[in-house]
Amino acid sequence: MANDKPTTKKPTPEETTVVAEIRPANLVRIRLRIDGESPYVQCAFSQKTRELLMKQMATPKAEKKGRSKDARPPRNFDEDFANAQHRAAVGDWNGIPASAFRHAMIDACRTVGLVMTTTKLALFVIGDGLDVHDGTPLVRLDAKAPERLSLHVRNDNGSVDVRVRPIWREWGAWVTVQFDADMITAQSIANLLDRAGRQVGIGEGRPFSRKSVGMGWGTFRVLTETKEQAA
């Protein structure tokens, strides 16, 4: 009796090998003008604060209890005000961390249903310079000298403290965004940054603060955009 079952031929290694063809990343840059719609308040993690934390971590617990051995110097609010600002290493200007805009744009993905982990691969914010202390990429802040803002806050232990921060009531900036044009369009980048400015914000007291509902500070809107440029 004949066997009607079809026979299957095992594929050869040459037939199963797939050659991946990967195109170069289609990275382009767009420069967007933003204007602040509410005051921008900044809090840089100063070098002095880092040194204080390092000292506290290195100090044995027994010594921490004896305050006489490690008495605190008088509070210098002028120094606190200066240390809370991001200053460029080259040139005399204040800046906003480039990461603040990128984080805000990633957070704004929630408003349009974009996958945040995928969008992280699609866009980056390019700084105009580096922070003089820690090398953080900075976007140049287009504004006059900041005012000094004194805030009364409550610490975790319940005590009341005074924090000094720089505040810019009128401000703007040119934000350079590098993006993968195979993943997202230039117009979508502009719209996403605008949503980030209106619904997320940047800096202290921003609307989409992780720890509170914010103070309504750090909001902005996109005004104009320039042509795309190859990265």
Summary of the structure (lengths in Angstrom):
residues: 231
radius of gyration: 25.4
end to end distance: 70.5
largest distance: 103.2
contacts: 619
relative contact order: 0.24
helix: 28%
strand: 28%
